[in-house]
């Protein structure tokens, strides 16, 4: 049903690759890419294991802790992405800790995709119903401009 609806991939969280083979085989048989997370603490052996079972792209969690709660260290992200790239040809998306156009532009220099979640939720929560769409649109436009200007 997901494939028929146009879904390209499924982000798999908290599912160890050792236990996910049947699930990923099912996804792939329906044209869905199983997308796994890699954290700053993920070991090279674990990156290899995840890379072997994933498809679509890998989602790098750029900070330790919960999304929206820590400061992004772009040099640490670059270092880890270099390691991951040495182990896979999959595109790399980076998320967590990206809460400004400046941060998005910095990550866009390093990654194939930039993922912003918590900041958008904050914008939605801090605006009334009449202004939410415009506030999100304004923020996304600022992010797009910052990425394009890099």
C-alpha positions as CSV (number, residue, x, y, z in Angstrom):
1,X,0.0,0.0,0.0
2,X,2.8,2.4,0.8
3,X,4.5,1.7,-2.5
4,X,1.2,2.2,-4.4
5,X,0.8,5.5,-2.6
6,X,4.2,6.7,-3.9
7,X,6.3,6.1,-0.8
8,X,10.0,5.6,-1.8
9,X,11.5,4.5,1.5
10,X,10.9,3.8,5.2
11,X,13.0,5.3,7.9
12,X,13.8,2.4,10.3
13,X,14.5,3.5,13.8
14,X,15.5,1.3,16.8
15,X,15.7,-1.8,14.6
16,X,19.1,-3.4,14.7
17,X,20.3,-4.6,11.3
18,X,20.9,-8.1,12.6
19,X,17.2,-8.4,13.2
20,X,15.9,-6.5,10.2
21,X,16.7,-8.8,7.3
22,X,13.1,-10.1,6.8
23,X,11.7,-6.6,7.1
24,X,14.2,-5.1,4.7
25,X,13.7,-7.9,2.2
26,X,9.9,-7.2,2.4
27,X,10.5,-3.5,1.9
28,X,12.8,-4.0,-1.1
29,X,10.4,-6.5,-2.7
30,X,7.8,-3.7,-2.8
31,X,10.2,-1.1,-4.1
32,X,10.7,0.6,-0.7
33,X,14.2,1.6,0.5
34,X,14.9,0.7,4.2
35,X,16.6,3.7,5.6
36,X,18.7,3.3,8.8
37,X,20.2,5.8,11.3
38,X,23.8,6.1,12.1
39,X,24.8,8.0,15.2
40,X,28.0,9.8,16.3
41,X,28.8,6.8,18.5
42,X,28.3,4.2,15.8
43,X,31.4,2.0,15.3
44,X,32.9,1.3,11.9
45,X,31.8,-2.3,12.2
46,X,28.3,-1.2,12.8
47,X,28.4,1.3,10.0
48,X,29.4,-1.6,7.7
49,X,26.6,-3.8,9.0
50,X,24.0,-1.0,8.5
51,X,25.3,-0.1,5.1
52,X,25.0,-3.7,3.9
53,X,21.3,-3.9,4.7
54,X,20.2,-0.3,4.0
55,X,19.2,1.3,0.7
56,X,18.0,4.7,-0.4
57,X,20.2,6.7,1.9
58,X,21.7,6.6,5.3
59,X,20.4,9.1,7.9
60,X,23.3,10.5,10.1
61,X,22.2,11.7,13.4
62,X,24.5,14.7,13.8
63,X,24.4,15.1,17.6
64,X,24.4,13.0,20.7
65,X,21.2,13.4,22.6
66,X,17.7,14.4,21.6
67,X,16.9,16.4,18.5
68,X,16.7,20.2,19.1
69,X,18.6,20.0,22.4
70,X,22.2,20.3,21.4
71,X,24.6,22.4,19.4
72,X,25.8,21.1,16.0
73,X,29.5,20.5,15.7
74,X,30.0,20.8,11.9
75,X,33.7,19.6,12.0
76,X,32.6,16.4,13.9
77,X,29.9,15.8,11.4
78,X,32.4,16.2,8.5
79,X,34.8,13.7,10.2
80,X,32.1,11.1,10.7
81,X,30.6,11.6,7.2
82,X,34.1,11.0,5.7
83,X,34.3,7.7,7.6
84,X,30.8,6.7,6.5
85,X,31.5,7.6,2.9
86,X,34.6,5.4,2.9
87,X,32.3,2.5,3.7
88,X,29.3,3.0,1.5
89,X,28.1,4.5,-1.8
90,X,24.7,5.4,-0.4
91,X,23.7,9.1,-0.2
92,X,24.0,10.6,3.3
93,X,21.3,12.7,4.9
94,X,22.1,14.6,8.0
95,X,19.6,15.6,10.7
96,X,19.3,16.5,14.4
97,X,20.6,19.8,15.6
98,X,19.9,21.7,12.4
99,X,17.8,24.7,13.5
100,X,18.9,27.6,11.4
101,X,19.6,28.5,7.8
102,X,23.3,28.9,8.6
103,X,23.5,25.4,10.1
104,X,21.5,23.9,7.1
105,X,24.0,25.6,4.7
106,X,27.0,24.3,6.6
107,X,25.6,20.7,6.6
108,X,24.6,21.0,2.9
109,X,28.3,21.5,2.1
110,X,28.9,18.0,3.5
111,X,25.8,15.9,3.0
112,X,23.5,14.8,0.2
113,X,20.4,15.9,2.2
114,X,19.6,18.1,5.1
115,X,16.8,17.1,7.5
116,X,15.1,19.6,9.7
117,X,12.4,18.5,12.1
118,X,12.3,20.0,15.6
119,X,12.7,23.6,14.4
120,X,9.7,23.2,12.2
121,X,7.7,21.8,15.1
122,X,8.8,24.8,17.2
123,X,7.7,27.2,14.5
124,X,4.3,25.5,14.3
125,X,3.9,25.5,18.1
126,X,4.9,29.2,18.5
127,X,2.5,30.5,15.9
128,X,-1.3,30.7,15.9
129,X,-3.3,28.7,13.3
130,X,-3.5,31.7,10.9
131,X,0.2,32.3,10.8
132,X,1.7,28.7,10.9
133,X,1.9,28.1,7.2
134,X,3.4,31.5,6.5
135,X,5.9,31.1,9.3
136,X,7.1,27.6,8.1
137,X,7.2,28.9,4.5
138,X,9.3,31.8,5.5
139,X,11.7,29.6,7.4
140,X,12.0,27.1,4.6
141,X,12.6,29.9,2.1
142,X,15.4,31.2,4.4
143,X,17.0,27.7,4.5
144,X,16.7,27.3,0.8
145,X,18.4,30.7,0.2
146,X,21.2,29.9,2.6
147,X,21.8,26.5,0.9
148,X,21.7,28.1,-2.5
149,X,24.1,30.9,-1.5
150,X,26.8,28.4,-0.3
